[in-house]
Amino acid sequence: MELNISRIDRALNPVTVAVIGDKGPGYTWLNNMKTFSGNVYSVQLDEREIPGIEALGITNYKSVMDIPVDVDYAVIAVPRRVSPFVFRDCITKGVSGVGMFTSGFSESGTQEGFELQKEIAKMAEDAGIVLLGPNCMGLYNPKLGVRFMAEQPTGFTGDVSVISQSGGHAGSIAAMANSNGVKLNKVISFGNGVVLENEDWLDYFVQDSATRIIVMYIEGVRNGRTFFSKLKAATAKKPVIVWKGGQTSAGQRATSSHTGSLAESMDSWDAVIKQAGAIRCDDLEQVSDTLKGLYFFPPFVGNRVGLAGGTGGQSVSMTDSFSKAGMNVPVLADDSLSSLGEIMQVIGASYNNPIDIGVVNRDHFDEILEIWANDPNVDSLMMQFTPGMYRRNSEAAESQIKSFINLKKVEKPLFAVLHSTDLYNDAESLKAIDDLLKEANIPSYPTYDRAANSILKIINYYQNKR
C-alpha cells in the first residue's frame, strides 16, 4: 500500500493521546503515559473505574467523540467484541493512529476472531487510519514519553528504530538498547499487522531522516517478493538487522498462534536476508551485540584485529574465537615488534598479537598500547578487562580503562571483552567497567565468541554495501 507519511508522522509524534478502556487497580496504560509530554485523556464507560482514573489527575470521557480536542494517537484496550465500535469512533473522530492492544483475532484461530479482524482491517483501509495491531503493544517514543511499558526511560531521542511483530520482543529489544547506551528513536510493535506490516514500516523508517539503523523482529510477511525488494533497497541506505522468529517447525506453529503469521522456511529466509544485504541475527543476544557495534563503531571493512589484555591461556582462547569466526589475528609489523621488544620484559608476557602485557610491564602500559594501536597490520582493537582487577584496585583499573579509551585518537574501532567466571558475584564490578566504556561510546561484550561473531556481521554488512 502507499504510505501516508504525514499521517504516520502525526500518529508517531502525538500531541494528544487517548487511552480507551483502561481498568484498575493498576491502570497500566494510563500510568504508562505519565511521562507523555502532551495531553492524555481517558475513555471509559464503567462508572466503577472513573473515580480511580480521576484520582490519577486524568479527565475521563464516555466516548472518544466527547474529547474536546483533536486526538493524534489512541490506545484501545477494550474487549474484542466491542473493539469495532470503539475503532469506528476513532475513525469518525479523525484520530490519526491507533495502537490496538486488544487481542483474540486471527491468532486465536476462531471464526469470530477472523471475522472481527477482517472487519477492522476493512475499516482501517477505507479510512486510511494508521493502525498498529491488533494484538500489539503499539508505540514507544522516548522523546515524547509515549510508552507501552512503565519501566521504559524517556526524555531523550536517538537514531535507532525498531519494528517488531512481537510486543514482548519489542520491549526486550528496547530494554536491551537502553541498557547498552544505544539511544532509540521509535519502537513499533504491530502484532497482527492487518494494514501496516513489516514492509510498510520498513519503507517508513528508510525515508525517516532521524533513523540511522533499523532493527526488525519478523514472524512472517504477506508478500515475500515485495518484502525482499524493499529490504534490498533499504540496506543500500541503512543497516537493517533482521531477527526472524519461527525458525523451526515448532516455532513456525507458535508464530501462527502468536500473530497469525505464516512462517516460511529458514532456508528461504536465509537467502532473502543474505541477498538483500541485511544482517541476520537469531536471538536477542545477537541483536544486542550487533546493534551496539553498529551504533558505536564508524563504518569499517578491515577484519584484522589486535587483541590485548589476556593471560597466556586467555590469549590463545581469544585468538581461536576470532579466527574461527572468520577474523584475522595477524602478527604485528616488524617495527612494532622491535619497539615493543625494547620496552617489554618477557616475563609472563608476550607481544606478537595478542599482547599479554604482564605484571612487570605495567609501568609502560600507555606506551605499549600506543605501539599496538598504531600498528599498520590491525584494523580494530580489542582489550580485555576483568572484574577481579577492578575489585583489587579500582583506581589502577580505571587508569588502564582510560588509557584504552584514549586510543580513540588513532581512529580505529575499539571494543572490549569483560571476562568473568562468576557473572552474578562480579555484577557490580562489571557494571562499573561497562559504564566507563559506555561513556566513551565503546561497546563491551561478555565473551570472545560474542564479540567476534557480532563484529564480523558488521564488517560483512559494510563490505557488501561497498
ROZAVEX-662472 format. One line per field, with one value per residue (C-alpha): residue number from 1; x, y, z; residue in three letters. Coordinates in steps of 0.2 Angstrom, whole numbers, plus 5000, padded with zeros to 4 digits. Example, Ala and Ser with C-alpha at 12.3 -4.5 7.8 and 13.67 -1.06 7.14 Angstrom:
2
resi <- (1|2)
x <- (5062|5068)
y <- (4978|4995)
z <- (5039|5036)
resn <- (ala|ser)
This chain:
466
resi <- (1|2|3|4|5|6|7|8|9|10|11|12|13|14|15|16|17|18|19|20|21|22|23|24|25|26|27|28|29|30|31|32|33|34|35|36|37|38|39|40|41|42|43|44|45|46|47|48|49|50|51|52|53|54|55|56|57|58|59|60|61|62|63|64|65|66|67|68|69|70|71|72|73|74|75|76|77|78|79|80|81|82|83|84|85|86|87|88|89|90|91|92|93|94|95|96|97|98|99|100|101|102|103|104|105|106|107|108|109|110|111|112|113|114|115|116|117|118|119|120|121|122|123|124|125|126|127|128|129|130|131|132|133|134|135|136|137|138|139|140|141|142|143|144|145|146|147|148|149|150|151|152|153|154|155|156|157|158|159|160|161|162|163|164|165|166|167|168|169|170|171|172|173|174|175|176|177|178|179|180|181|182|183|184|185|186|187|188|189|190|191|192|193|194|195|196|197|198|199|200|201|202|203|204|205|206|207|208|209|210|211|212|213|214|215|216|217|218|219|220|221|222|223|224|225|226|227|228|229|230|231|232|233|234|235|236|237|238|239|240|241|242|243|244|245|246|247|248|249|250|251|252|253|254|255|256|257|258|259|260|261|262|263|264|265|266|267|268|269|270|271|272|273|274|275|276|277|278|279|280|281|282|283|284|285|286|287|288|289|290|291|292|293|294|295|296|297|298|299|300|301|302|303|304|305|306|307|308|309|310|311|312|313|314|315|316|317|318|319|320|321|322|323|324|325|326|327|328|329|330|331|332|333|334|335|336|337|338|339|340|341|342|343|344|345|346|347|348|349|350|351|352|353|354|355|356|357|358|359|360|361|362|363|364|365|366|367|368|369|370|371|372|373|374|375|376|377|378|379|380|381|382|383|384|385|386|387|388|389|390|391|392|393|394|395|396|397|398|399|400|401|402|403|404|405|406|407|408|409|410|411|412|413|414|415|416|417|418|419|420|421|422|423|424|425|426|427|428|429|430|431|432|433|434|435|436|437|438|439|440|441|442|443|444|445|446|447|448|449|450|451|452|453|454|455|456|457|458|459|460|461|462|463|464|465|466)
x <- (5000|5005|5010|5003|5019|5012|4998|5011|5021|5007|5002|5020|5023|5007|5002|4986|4984|4968|4968|4952|4946|4960|4955|4960|4968|4984|4978|4993|4991|4987|5002|5012|5008|5013|5029|5020|5024|5007|4989|4982|4963|4954|4938|4929|4910|4912|4906|4916|4933|4930|4935|4951|4955|4951|4962|4977|4973|4966|4950|4938|4925|4912|4917|4932|4920|4917|4936|4935|4952|4960|4967|4983|4986|4974|4977|4962|4962|4944|4936|4937|4918|4917|4933|4925|4913|4927|4938|4924|4923|4941|4939|4925|4934|4949|4962|4977|4984|4978|4988|4976|4981|4965|4969|4959|4958|4965|4979|4965|4961|4942|4929|4924|4942|4944|4928|4932|4949|4943|4930|4943|4955|4942|4938|4956|4960|4944|4948|4967|4970|4987|4983|4996|4989|4978|4986|5001|5009|5010|5021|5037|5043|5056|5057|5039|5037|5024|5027|5020|5030|5031|5050|5054|5065|5060|5066|5079|5080|5091|5093|5089|5071|5064|5050|5043|5028|5030|5026|5037|5052|5049|5050|5065|5075|5071|5077|5092|5096|5093|5105|5118|5118|5110|5098|5081|5071|5055|5049|5034|5025|5012|5006|4994|4998|4982|4985|5003|5015|5034|5037|5027|5036|5052|5048|5043|5059|5070|5064|5064|5080|5080|5083|5101|5099|5084|5080|5067|5059|5049|5037|5030|5027|5012|5021|5039|5044|5039|5047|5063|5064|5061|5073|5087|5083|5083|5100|5108|5104|5104|5110|5095|5096|5083|5079|5067|5056|5049|5065|5059|5043|5038|5042|5033|5017|5020|5020|5003|4995|5005|5002|4993|5008|5013|5031|5041|5056|5073|5082|5071|5074|5092|5093|5082|5092|5109|5105|5096|5112|5104|5111|5104|5103|5095|5091|5090|5108|5114|5103|5111|5129|5127|5117|5129|5143|5134|5129|5146|5158|5162|5159|5174|5178|5195|5194|5212|5210|5223|5220|5226|5224|5223|5234|5244|5229|5216|5227|5226|5207|5203|5214|5204|5187|5191|5200|5185|5173|5182|5193|5211|5223|5239|5257|5261|5273|5291|5293|5280|5288|5305|5298|5289|5305|5314|5302|5294|5301|5295|5292|5274|5271|5271|5268|5266|5247|5238|5248|5249|5256|5260|5263|5281|5277|5263|5274|5275|5256|5252|5267|5264|5246|5251|5263|5249|5235|5246|5252|5248|5243|5227|5211|5202|5207|5200|5205|5201|5196|5192|5181|5195|5207|5193|5190|5208|5212|5198|5210|5223|5209|5201|5218|5220|5202|5205|5222|5212|5199|5212|5216|5201|5213|5220|5203|5201|5186|5188|5179|5181|5178|5174|5180|5171|5170|5156|5144|5132|5145|5155|5140|5144|5162|5157|5144|5157|5169|5155|5149|5166|5167|5149|5153|5166|5155|5165|5155|5159|5155|5154|5164|5176|5164|5150|5162|5170|5153|5144|5159|5161|5142|5146|5161|5152|5137|5149|5159|5143|5137|5153)
y <- (5000|5018|5026|5042|5049|5064|5054|5042|5056|5063|5046|5043|5060|5064|5080|5072|5054|5045|5028|5019|5005|5005|4997|4997|4994|4996|5007|5001|5011|5027|5025|5021|5038|5048|5053|5059|5077|5081|5079|5062|5058|5043|5035|5023|5019|5009|5020|5010|5014|5033|5038|5029|5037|5054|5051|5050|5068|5062|5068|5054|5054|5042|5042|5047|5058|5069|5074|5092|5092|5083|5066|5060|5043|5031|5015|5003|4991|4985|4968|4960|4960|4979|4984|4988|5000|5009|5009|5016|5031|5034|5035|5047|5057|5059|5050|5049|5032|5018|5005|4991|4981|4970|4953|4937|4940|4929|4922|4914|4903|4906|4911|4925|4931|4930|4939|4953|4956|4956|4970|4980|4979|4985|4999|5004|5003|5013|5027|5027|5027|5021|5005|4996|4979|4972|4961|4973|4985|4999|5014|5019|5036|5040|5059|5062|5050|5038|5021|5004|4998|5008|5005|5012|5028|5044|5061|5058|5054|5043|5036|5018|5012|4995|4986|4971|4959|4954|4966|4956|4956|4975|4978|4967|4975|4992|4987|4980|4995|5007|4996|4996|5015|5014|5029|5024|5034|5024|5006|4999|4984|4980|4962|4955|4970|4969|4985|4991|4977|4974|4981|4996|5001|4997|5009|5022|5021|5021|5038|5044|5055|5053|5034|5028|5010|4998|4983|4971|4956|4946|4931|4932|4943|4943|4945|4938|4945|4963|4962|4956|4971|4983|4976|4976|4994|4998|4990|5000|5016|5010|4995|4983|4969|4955|4943|4930|4921|4904|4895|4878|4868|4870|4889|4891|4884|4895|4911|4906|4906|4922|4934|4924|4924|4911|4907|4902|4890|4897|4892|4904|4917|4915|4918|4933|4941|4937|4943|4959|4963|4964|4957|4941|4939|4923|4929|4944|4941|4943|4958|4966|4963|4968|4983|4991|4988|4996|5010|5014|5009|5020|5011|4999|4984|4978|4961|4962|4963|4967|4959|4963|4961|4942|4930|4916|4904|4918|4925|4908|4907|4924|4921|4905|4913|4927|4916|4903|4917|4922|4937|4938|4940|4945|4946|4964|4973|4972|4990|4987|4971|4980|4994|4983|4972|4987|4991|4974|4962|4944|4938|4931|4942|4941|4954|4946|4948|4945|4956|4949|4964|4955|4962|4968|4979|4989|5005|5005|5002|5018|5016|4998|5002|5016|5005|4991|5003|5012|4995|4995|4977|4979|4987|4986|4984|4973|4975|4963|4969|4958|4962|4955|4968|4981|4974|4973|4990|5001|5016|5006|4998|5014|5021|5007|5008|5027|5023|5011|5025|5037|5026|5033|5046|5033|5032|5013|5004|5000|4987|4977|4960|4959|4942|4934|4917|4922|4934|4936|4940|4950|4961|4976|4977|4973|4987|4999|4995|4994|5011|5019|5012|5017|5035|5034|5026|5009|4993|4979|4960|4946|4933|4932|4922|4935|4949|4941|4935|4951|4962|4950|4953|4972|4970|4959|4972|4986|4975|4970|4988|4993)
z <- (5000|4998|5014|5020|5028|5036|5044|5051|5057|5066|5074|5080|5086|5095|5104|5112|5117|5122|5132|5129|5141|5154|5170|5188|5200|5190|5176|5166|5150|5159|5170|5155|5149|5164|5156|5140|5136|5129|5134|5140|5141|5146|5138|5150|5152|5168|5182|5194|5185|5183|5201|5200|5183|5190|5205|5193|5188|5171|5163|5158|5144|5140|5121|5111|5102|5118|5119|5115|5105|5091|5096|5087|5094|5104|5113|5113|5127|5127|5125|5107|5104|5106|5098|5081|5088|5098|5082|5072|5084|5082|5064|5065|5077|5065|5076|5066|5073|5084|5094|5097|5112|5111|5106|5101|5082|5069|5080|5091|5077|5079|5066|5077|5078|5059|5055|5068|5061|5043|5049|5057|5043|5030|5041|5043|5025|5020|5032|5029|5048|5055|5064|5074|5078|5083|5097|5099|5112|5100|5101|5111|5108|5121|5116|5119|5133|5125|5132|5132|5147|5163|5165|5148|5150|5142|5139|5125|5107|5096|5079|5080|5076|5080|5070|5079|5077|5095|5109|5121|5109|5106|5124|5126|5112|5119|5136|5129|5119|5134|5145|5131|5129|5112|5110|5102|5090|5090|5093|5084|5090|5077|5081|5068|5056|5047|5037|5040|5041|5040|5023|5026|5042|5034|5020|5033|5043|5027|5022|5040|5041|5060|5059|5055|5060|5059|5069|5064|5073|5060|5061|5043|5028|5017|5001|5001|4984|4988|5005|4998|4985|4999|5011|4997|4994|5012|5016|5002|5013|5031|5041|5044|5057|5054|5068|5061|5073|5069|5063|5067|5063|5081|5081|5065|5073|5088|5076|5069|5087|5091|5077|5065|5053|5041|5043|5028|5029|5036|5020|5011|5024|5025|5006|5007|5021|5013|4995|5002|5011|5028|5045|5051|5070|5078|5095|5107|5112|5094|5091|5107|5102|5084|5087|5099|5087|5073|5084|5091|5078|5062|5046|5043|5032|5039|5048|5055|5074|5088|5104|5121|5140|5142|5151|5141|5140|5138|5123|5115|5118|5111|5096|5092|5094|5082|5070|5070|5067|5051|5058|5055|5070|5062|5069|5072|5060|5062|5068|5081|5087|5088|5098|5110|5112|5118|5132|5137|5149|5143|5160|5160|5145|5126|5112|5095|5095|5106|5118|5136|5145|5161|5178|5176|5161|5169|5171|5152|5149|5139|5128|5124|5120|5108|5098|5097|5092|5078|5071|5052|5052|5063|5059|5075|5093|5107|5125|5139|5157|5172|5187|5198|5193|5197|5214|5219|5214|5206|5204|5194|5184|5180|5174|5162|5155|5152|5143|5132|5129|5124|5109|5101|5094|5082|5074|5074|5081|5099|5109|5125|5132|5151|5155|5171|5178|5190|5182|5197|5210|5198|5193|5202|5195|5178|5178|5184|5170|5157|5162|5160|5142|5138|5142|5129|5116|5117|5116|5128|5126|5139|5128|5114|5103|5105|5101|5086|5078|5080|5074|5059|5055|5054|5044|5031|5030|5025|5013|5005|5004|4995)
resn <- (met|glu|leu|asn|ile|ser|arg|ile|asp|arg|ala|leu|asn|pro|val|thr|val|ala|val|ile|gly|asp|lys|gly|pro|gly|tyr|thr|trp|leu|asn|asn|met|lys|thr|phe|ser|gly|asn|val|tyr|ser|val|gln|leu|asp|glu|arg|glu|ile|pro|gly|ile|glu|ala|leu|gly|ile|thr|asn|tyr|lys|ser|val|met|asp|ile|pro|val|asp|val|asp|tyr|ala|val|ile|ala|val|pro|arg|arg|val|ser|pro|phe|val|phe|arg|asp|cys|ile|thr|lys|gly|val|ser|gly|val|gly|met|phe|thr|ser|gly|phe|ser|glu|ser|gly|thr|gln|glu|gly|phe|glu|leu|gln|lys|glu|ile|ala|lys|met|ala|glu|asp|ala|gly|ile|val|leu|leu|gly|pro|asn|cys|met|gly|leu|tyr|asn|pro|lys|leu|gly|val|arg|phe|met|ala|glu|gln|pro|thr|gly|phe|thr|gly|asp|val|ser|val|ile|ser|gln|ser|gly|gly|his|ala|gly|ser|ile|ala|ala|met|ala|asn|ser|asn|gly|val|lys|leu|asn|lys|val|ile|ser|phe|gly|asn|gly|val|val|leu|glu|asn|glu|asp|trp|leu|asp|tyr|phe|val|gln|asp|ser|ala|thr|arg|ile|ile|val|met|tyr|ile|glu|gly|val|arg|asn|gly|arg|thr|phe|phe|ser|lys|leu|lys|ala|ala|thr|ala|lys|lys|pro|val|ile|val|trp|lys|gly|gly|gln|thr|ser|ala|gly|gln|arg|ala|thr|ser|ser|his|thr|gly|ser|leu|ala|glu|ser|met|asp|ser|trp|asp|ala|val|ile|lys|gln|ala|gly|ala|ile|arg|cys|asp|asp|leu|glu|gln|val|ser|asp|thr|leu|lys|gly|leu|tyr|phe|phe|pro|pro|phe|val|gly|asn|arg|val|gly|leu|ala|gly|gly|thr|gly|gly|gln|ser|val|ser|met|thr|asp|ser|phe|ser|lys|ala|gly|met|asn|val|pro|val|leu|ala|asp|asp|ser|leu|ser|ser|leu|gly|glu|ile|met|gln|val|ile|gly|ala|ser|tyr|asn|asn|pro|ile|asp|ile|gly|val|val|asn|arg|asp|his|phe|asp|glu|ile|leu|glu|ile|trp|ala|asn|asp|pro|asn|val|asp|ser|leu|met|met|gln|phe|thr|pro|gly|met|tyr|arg|arg|asn|ser|glu|ala|ala|glu|ser|gln|ile|lys|ser|phe|ile|asn|leu|lys|lys|val|glu|lys|pro|leu|phe|ala|val|leu|his|ser|thr|asp|leu|tyr|asn|asp|ala|glu|ser|leu|lys|ala|ile|asp|asp|leu|leu|lys|glu|ala|asn|ile|pro|ser|tyr|pro|thr|tyr|asp|arg|ala|ala|asn|ser|ile|leu|lys|ile|ile|asn|tyr|tyr|gln|asn|lys|arg)
